[in-house]
Amino acid sequence: MKDFRSEKRDVGVNFSIAPDSPCPCGCGKAASECCLTNYELYKAPACTTPLPPKSGDHIRKCYASRLADCSTTLSREHYISASLLHYIDQFKNLTVSGLPWLNGKEKVLPPNALASKILCERHNSALSPLDGMAVHLFRAFDEEGIAGSGQQLLYLFSGHDLERWLLKMLCGIASSGSLPTDNDCDFSIPRMWLNVLFGHAEFTRGRGLYVCVDKDHQFAGPHGLELRAITGEGKLTGIGLFVCGYELILSMTGFPARRFNKRKVAYRPMEFHATGKNCEKSVVFSWDGEADRGTIHTGMGRPWTPP
């Protein structure tokens, strides 16, 4: 069998990678020692199951207590990964709005203000591999200063880790009481979500990541993050995350008709490919099983119009 790792490989739309170049997953290793296989770039999903043996314990305020695998101590869990909050807060200007306890105001807060004791130490530790991808994801979608740079940028993620990271965020925000309470929506976390999050089950058919693929849709927005809860039939069903304008939609019910809010969406795309003035980037996702795959093309540096 020919060893493709000994030569440059074509990746995504218009990229190639040498085996001794840094792996685009951001781990710091050479690509041939990490995610570059004989056939493709593939990022294996992380393990999020607590180490055996199962504890058999429940701790009431841990949102994963129904799995009967808690430790005896609660820990402070950030709704959004702490590493990402600190990265955005480099200049001490982390501006937050939309949380019920802000009473409609916008406020500069420290990252620790966005945390609550909602997970035991055992379950919190098990999810830490998902937090490890947060800053790399933000950098992948952050286009500040790229135009005219002459750069060709390549990023790689496990799509399954991205889905579970979004689910972790959804569970954290719901259990912390950080969603609006002016309606009768049920914000409880189903047991099935916990099984998926902690590696006891896979996303069932059609559930997971969706991205808008409407013609002329623009991925553009403010520098930062925006979260939107998705509800249906009186229940919490997903979350929309905007990362520097790129919208990632997690649906825990699925969109069989590939439509969401009257927009056409794709299930589990393979790649975002963006071009700008003398610059180009590719953000690639690895998938196992059912996925639409395909490439979503967009341009960099477009002006943002509020929805």
Phi, psi and omega in degrees: 000136180291136179269097182292342183289350182273358182217170179297142180242140173285135183226134176063218186282309192212036186235153171226157183220134177273149184297334182265004178280158180302138180295133182290359175282349175088010184283341181097350178276166172291148183303320182291342179262003185226268191256357179271107180267185177294340189240336188194175165272125182219121177260115181288141178297148178281157175272129179239015179271128177305146181298141176289160004279159177295135186287328183077004185260152173244143168231121197307316186275358174279123184291349177259019186297333182294346177279353177053048181215038184273159163271180187268357185236136174279151175233160178280122181251127176280134179300317173250143187311133182302320181299322180288319178299317179292325178297315179292331185268024183305326183253023176056042180226041178288105184261127187236141174211168174091351178278142185305322184282359174269354176053044176079004182263160173255134187215143173277123184231154171284154180306326183291347177287343182256050180215155181206157179277086185236358177223146172285165183299324182294312180288324178297316180296323181296331182270357184300329177299331178289322179296334182296340181268352192298311182292321178299321178294316179298316180297326181296325183261351179281120184249013178294128176078005182276323184305131178079003185279343183076009185277146166244111188249137181230129180232145181228137178221152164284120178299327180292325175292321178299315179300315182288329175295318176296321178293321176301317179295317180298314180294320181295315181293320180294315184285341181272356182075026184265008176261153181304141183247019183270023175215180184262023183292141177275113182260015180291155184260115180296150178302324181300321179299318180295320178299319178291313184299321184258022168077017178267351180203163177259161170302131179282169191311125175082356179264143180137218188276134173230152178221140180293134178232023175302142176300136179071006175295136182251127171268092182207146181180187182289159179282105181151204183237149172217133181244142175221126177287145176246128181233161178195134179053040175077014181228156172285126185237354181173191182210143173251128178242125174258119177248106183050037177096342178279122184266125176243125186246121174257119178246124178267007173240337179088162177233082185303327181274004182056041176227137176215124183051044179066016178247150175279132181232155176249145181263122177051068177293158179276329192200142161259127177240118184237138177235150177213195180293107179055043177200159183201146175213155177227126176247112190251141178240135175268136180227146166246144175078208188297131177190144175287331184055213182085167183246136175255118182264138178208173180245156179266157169075019178282147179293149183263134175243122181303142180291000000 
